[in-house]
Amino acid sequence: MKGRLFESQKIVQAFTPKDRSAANTLYNDAAIGDAVGIDCKGFEDALISIILGVVGATTIDFAVGFADVNDAEDSSFALLSGATKQIVNADDGKVFLMGIRTKDVGRYMFVKAVQADAVSVVYNVAVALGQAQNEPVTQEQTVAFTHGAA
C-alpha cells in the first residue's frame, strides 16, 4: 500500500442493505441474467464483508465466483472452492469476512446468495478491492471530507 487506505482500495456494494423476503438465488443482488459483475482488473485481492441484520427462520448460502467476461451465465463462470458461508437464524447482527486473491482468478466477481425460505432477512454485502496496481483509485461512491493532516 503506497498511499492512504482510501487511495489504494475500491469499495463496491455487491448487495445493497435491504430486507429480502423471497426464496431465491441472486448474483450481486440480481437474477442471474441481469447480474453485473464486480470488475477486479487492476486489483490483487478482495475482502468480502457479509453484514447481517435480522435473519429470519431460514438459511442463506453465500458463495463467490468469477468469470472472464461480465456474465454469470458465461461458460467461464465458476464458483471458487472454499469461498462459501452459510448464514443461519442464530447469526443475527454478525459480520463475516472472506479474503480472496483476485489476480489468480477471472476478471469479474459475482457474489451468489441462495435464500432457502420466503421470510424476512436483512443483510448487505460489500467488497473492498485491494492492492491496486494504479493509485489513487476512483471510488464509485464518495464522501467529500477529510479529517486530520494528510
Secondary structure, DSSP 8 states (H G I E B T S, - for coil): --S-HHHH-EEEEEEEEEEE-S-EEEETTB-GGG---EE-TTEEEEEEEEEEEEE-SS-EEEEEEEESSS-TTSTT-EEEEEEEEEE-GGGTT-EEEEEEEGGGS-SEEEEEEEE-SSS-EEEEEEEEEEEESSSS---SS------S--
